[in-house]
Amino acid sequence: MKNLNNYINEQLLWGGFYGRQVTFPLSQKSVDLIASTLDRDLSPENLHCDGEISPAQAERKYQFYGKVIKELEDYCLYNVLGMPVVEEYY
């Protein structure tokens, strides 16, 4: 859950959840919001910072987001919540 916690804290710090509060235990609404934000973060222009970072840096971001998605899926499974599809994750 380390990656999921780090992701949530980073999004809260930078306003990535559009002013909405996300706290544990996660509700279905929070899970949906996290998945939507991950989908946004994984779009090519956001993942590659509009070409401002190297392919290796973008790959590290992609790997981190993959870990966050896996931890969110595990959380949903354990807590009987629905896991939305993150479209941008292959």
C-alpha positions, -999 to 999 in steps of 0.1 A, spaced: 0 0 0 31 22 1 27 33 -35 -10 39 -33 -5 60 -1 23 80 -18 1 86 -48 -28 98 -28 -7 121 -6 10 136 -37 -24 142 -54 -37 158 -22 -6 180 -19 -9 192 -55 -47 194 -58 -49 165 -82 -83 154 -68 -98 188 -76 -102 198 -40 -119 166 -29 -106 148 2 -95 112 -1 -89 93 31 -88 57 43 -109 36 44 -116 44 8 -152 46 -4 -163 36 -39 -165 72 -48 -128 77 -37 -117 46 -57 -135 60 -88 -118 93 -83 -83 78 -79 -88 56 -110 -100 86 -130 -69 106 -119 -46 77 -127 -62 76 -162 -55 113 -166 -19 109 -154 -13 80 -178 -23 100 -209 7 103 -232 10 140 -228 9 139 -190 31 107 -188 58 123 -209 53 158 -195 47 171 -231 81 157 -241 100 175 -214 113 143 -197 134 115 -210 119 81 -221 135 65 -191 119 90 -167 85 84 -184 90 47 -180 97 51 -143 65 71 -139 46 44 -159 60 17 -136 50 36 -105 15 41 -117 13 4 -125 22 -4 -89 -4 21 -77 -31 4 -99 -21 -30 -86 -23 -19 -50 -57 -2 -57 -70 -34 -73 -59 -54 -42 -75 -29 -19 -108 -31 -39 -107 -69 -39 -100 -71 -1 -127 -44 7 -153 -56 -18 -152 -25 -39 -155 -23 -76 -123 -15 -95 -129 9 -124 -109 2 -156 -80 26 -161 -81 30 -199 -46 44 -204 -29 14 -186 -19 -14 -210 
